[in-house]
């Protein structure tokens, strides 16, 4: 278990394996928070914005879906469909992050 010269911190001091693991976990958490912070505004806009705030505007400026005005449809069905798509996107992105940051865990 000897450290090689590549296992040095920016200041030149040796870095232990636990320091590398801690940094790797921090990077993973930062990346996962970025994913969450990118998806939350989309969820908010679709569920709150399209369903409540912009419902009248959507009714006037978009075509009807079946017999329902578009704003009503977004409040009832569109936000649910978008939420499911956000969940799928979140699962795919987090699986990528898990593979990226857990691939070196055995070392």
N, C-alpha and C positions, 0 to 999 in steps of 0.2 A: 504494500500500500504506500508506495512512495509517490510523492507529487512530482509531476513533470514541470518543465519550465513554462508550459502553456497554462498551468494552473496558478496564475498569479493575478492579483488584483491590479487595479489601475495604478496604485501607489507602489507596486513591486512586491508587496507582502504576499506570502503564500495564502491560497484560498483553500479552505477545507471543502470536502464533499458536501457537508451540510450547508455551507454558505452558498454553494452552487444550487442546491436543491431549494433553498429559501428564495433565492433570486428567480429561479425557474417558476416557483409557485406564485411569486409576486407578478411576474410577467403573464402567467396564465390568468390570474385574477384580473389584471388590467385589461387583457384581451377580452375576457368574458364580460367585464363591465362595459367595454366599448360596444360589444354585440347588443347587450341589453339596452344601452343608451341610444343605440340607433333604431331599435325596434319599438321602444316605448312611445316615441313621438308619432310614429306611424299608427300604432294602436290608438293613441289618444285622438289623433286627427280623424280617423275613420269612425271610431265609436262616438266620441263626444262632438266632434266638429260636424261630420256629415249627418249624424243621427239627430243632433239637437240644434246646434248653432246655425248651420247652413241648410237646414231642411227646406225652408221656404224657397231659398234661392235655387236649390237643386230641383225642386218641383217645377219652377218656372223655366229653367234653362236646360233641362235634360228631358229626353223622351220618357214616357211611361214604361214601366216593366209590367207587362200583362195589363191588368186593370188598375194597378196601383201607381201613384206618382213616384218618381225616382227617389225623392227625399224620404218618403215613407218606406219604400223598399230598402233603402240603405239603412234606415233605423232598425228595420225588422230582420232582414236577411243578409244584406250586404256586409254589415259589420261582423256578423257571425262567420261568414265565408272568409272575410279578411283576417279575422282572428285565427281561424284554422290555418290559413296560409302563413301567418306570422309564427304559429307554433311549429309548423313544418320547417320553416326557414331557420328558426332558433335551433331546432334539433339537428339540422344538417350542419349549421355553423359550429355548434358546440361539439359535435362529433369530430369535426375537423380539428378543432382546438385540442380536444382530448387526445387524438392521435398524434398531433404535433408535439405536445408537451409530455405525453406519457411514453413516447417511443424510446426515450433515453433513460427511463426510470430504472431499468435493470442494471445500468452501469454503475 
